[in-house]
Amino acid sequence: MIKIGTSGYSFKDWVGNFYPQGIKPGKMLDFYKDHFKAVEINSTYYRIPHPKVFDNIVDKVPDDFEFIVKVHQTVTHGRRETSSMKELFLGVDALIRRGKLRGFLAQFPYSFKYNAKNLNHLVAARSECRGFHLFVEFRHNSWLKDEVYDALNENNIGYVDVDEPPLVDLIPPQVLVTNGIGYIRFHGRNRRTWWDSEEGDRYDYEYSPDELKEWLPFIQQIDSKSSETFIFFNNCHMGQAVKNAKMMRDMIMNQLRLDVI
């Protein structure tokens, strides 16, 4: 089974592009869940929520809806220590109790390059996940090594395959599965703004049908290696993620004939 969603759902600039005019922020998930069965929660990267936040959220989605929660920035940036995971577990307790937490996402920056210390940090982060899946996304191609893939496999850490601009030392498309679950994130291919925020939003990009079609053989390979596969679109500017997620879902259903929701 393939589940498709977006990297977040609460965006003001989605009103009129996806959400109906006049919708209140508290009603956005009610609308989103009628279109997708999975979502990444990115707000936890910036601030760990009070448990009541997810107490309110969890009642808005059906039984088959799942969440992937991004770990706090102290795990992936800055000090790079794992103590915040204990607090994060308290914040997402409602998701755990209701069986809706599918795992955690650790998105590391370009500056996080391969070395033994950083690899050990991944293993330490995995040990704090209490049996839940940890998926890691790298931004620097120094991680593309067999010893890294072996360590991910040995420690049941999921590798995140990505689509992003073809710039020097970034990660090219891969077909890796290291914990039995496929995971793909689409960031857009905006070369102009990727390194220069003054030029605009890094994730302001809309994929063409031909660009998405390039991924169909990769998705087929990833899904063949996986018990399930998650695909999330992070090109969230002006609702472009929603448009491309639906487009990709139709392609997988009609051209690959795979089970997708």
Protein Blocks (a to p, Z undefined) as FASTA:
>chain_A
ZZdddedjbdfklgojlpcghiafklmmmmmmmmbccdcdfklmmoccdfklmmmmmmmp
cfkbccdddddfklmgmjopaklmmmmmmmmmmmmmnopagbdcddddfklccdfklmmm
mmmmmmmnnopacddddfbfklmcfklmmmmmmnopacddddddddehiacdddddfehp
acdddebjafklmmmmknocfklccddfklmmmmmmmmmmmmmmpfbdcdddfblgghlm
mmmmmmmmmmmmmmnopacZZ
